[in-house]
Amino acid sequence: MENVIMKLNEQIALEYNSSGYAYIKENIKKILKKLPIPLTKNHKYDLLTVKVIRKTCSTSSNCIDVGCHTGDILTTILRFAPKGQHYCFEPLPHLYEELVSKFPSNCHFYKVGLSDQVGTASFNYVVTNPAYSGFRSREYARNYEKEEVITVQTDLLDNVIPENVKIDFIKVDVEGQKWKCSKEQSKPYCAIGLSLFLNMAKALRIIMARIHKIFTNF
């Protein structure tokens, strides 16, 4: 089934321009996410994410969404923590604007890429598949992906989250930046009840070991 879906995506990409393809692909994803049985690996991870959030969050839980994208995970967070304060990061300007207009006032959005330093950085915007965008270029399963390099603001998580806010859940989904967005943080997020959910790629074990070392040294 997963191979069939991949071939369908490739055919759509050949027949439509990048914006039309992205629109159709997002609608396919929305349909798949409503199914209770996973049809692809990504769909399986999405269902697991919902389970983690349901188990971790209460009505007033405060959450962080790093790599908010179109707000799919944030929507789930709001289902289980509608009264919490949620801090969301999305460096792509058009996605940031959509998020601001779409979600309620207890969701706070920041048009920055989290890093280990304050400033600016080059960012690979994958026009044909914005979810692949990140600070580093990556290998793609399909050869038709189109990239543009843009400049985005960078900041530390410590500089954004208020001192008096207890964080209950954090989701990090950023291509090539998971290590940098966590290594210079000084606040003991895990010590105050943080559940860390990372959507990793090839370097899962190495990065998880590094992050675990940071969070257990407070």
Residue pairs with C-beta under 8 A, 6 or more apart in sequence:
1 39
1 40
2 39
2 40
2 41
5 28
5 32
5 39
5 40
6 141
6 142
8 28
9 25
9 28
9 142
10 142
10 144
12 21
12 24
12 25
13 21
13 128
13 142
13 144
14 144
16 24
18 127
18 128
18 146
21 128
22 128
22 129
22 130
25 129
26 70
32 39
32 40
32 43
33 43
33 46
33 72
35 43
36 47
38 44
38 46
38 47
45 199
46 72
49 73
49 76
49 171
49 197
49 199
50 76
52 169
52 195
52 197
53 73
53 76
53 77
53 79
53 80
53 81
53 169
53 197
54 80
56 168
56 169
56 195
57 63
57 77
57 80
57 81
57 84
57 168
57 169
58 80
58 81
58 168
59 80
59 81
59 82
59 83
59 84
60 81
60 83
60 84
61 80
61 81
61 84
61 168
61 169
62 81
62 84
62 85
62 86
62 87
62 165
62 166
62 167
62 168
63 77
63 81
63 84
63 86
63 87
63 167
63 168
63 169
63 170
63 171
64 86
64 87
64 88
64 89
64 157
64 161
64 167
64 169
64 170
64 171
65 73
65 74
65 77
65 86
65 87
65 88
65 89
65 170
65 171
66 89
66 114
66 157
66 170
66 171
66 172
66 173
66 174
66 181
67 89
67 90
67 171
67 172
67 173
67 174
68 74
68 88
68 89
68 90
68 95
68 99
68 109
69 90
69 95
69 130
69 131
69 173
70 95
70 98
70 99
71 88
71 98
71 99
71 102
71 103
73 171
73 173
74 86
74 88
74 99
74 103
74 107
77 84
77 86
77 169
77 171
78 86
78 103
78 104
78 107
81 168
81 169
83 106
84 106
84 168
85 106
85 108
85 165
86 106
86 107
86 108
87 108
87 110
87 160
87 161
88 99
88 103
88 107
88 108
88 109
88 110
89 109
89 110
89 112
89 113
89 114
89 160
90 96
90 99
90 109
90 110
90 111
91 111
91 112
91 113
91 123
91 152
91 153
92 123
92 125
92 130
92 133
92 152
93 111
95 130
96 109
96 111
99 107
99 109
100 109
103 109
110 155
110 160
111 152
111 153
112 152
112 153
112 154
112 155
112 160
113 121
113 123
113 135
113 152
113 153
113 154
113 155
113 174
113 177
113 181
114 154
114 155
114 156
114 157
114 174
114 177
114 180
114 181
115 121
115 135
115 154
115 155
115 156
115 177
115 180
115 181
116 156
116 180
116 181
116 183
116 184
117 154
117 156
117 184
118 154
118 155
118 156
118 159
119 153
119 154
120 151
120 152
120 153
120 154
121 135
121 151
121 152
121 154
122 135
122 149
122 150
122 151
123 133
123 134
123 135
123 149
123 150
123 151
123 152
124 133
124 134
124 135
124 136
124 137
124 138
124 147
124 148
124 149
124 175
125 133
125 147
125 148
125 149
125 150
126 132
126 133
126 140
126 145
126 146
126 147
127 146
127 147
127 148
128 144
128 145
128 146
129 140
129 145
132 138
132 140
132 145
132 175
133 175
134 174
134 175
134 176
134 177
135 174
135 175
135 176
135 177
135 180
136 175
136 176
136 177
137 147
138 175
138 176
138 201
156 184
156 185
157 181
157 182
157 185
157 187
158 184
158 185
158 186
158 187
161 167
161 187
163 187
166 192
166 193
167 189
167 192
167 193
167 194
168 193
168 194
168 195
169 194
169 195
169 197
170 189
170 194
170 195
170 196
170 197
171 197
171 198
171 199
172 178
172 181
172 182
172 196
172 197
172 198
172 199
173 198
173 199
174 181
175 201
178 198
178 200
178 207
178 211
179 207
179 210
179 211
182 211
182 214
183 210
183 214
185 214
188 215
188 218
189 196
189 215
190 196
190 215
190 216
190 218
191 218
194 215
196 211
196 215
198 204
198 207
198 208
198 211
200 207
200 208
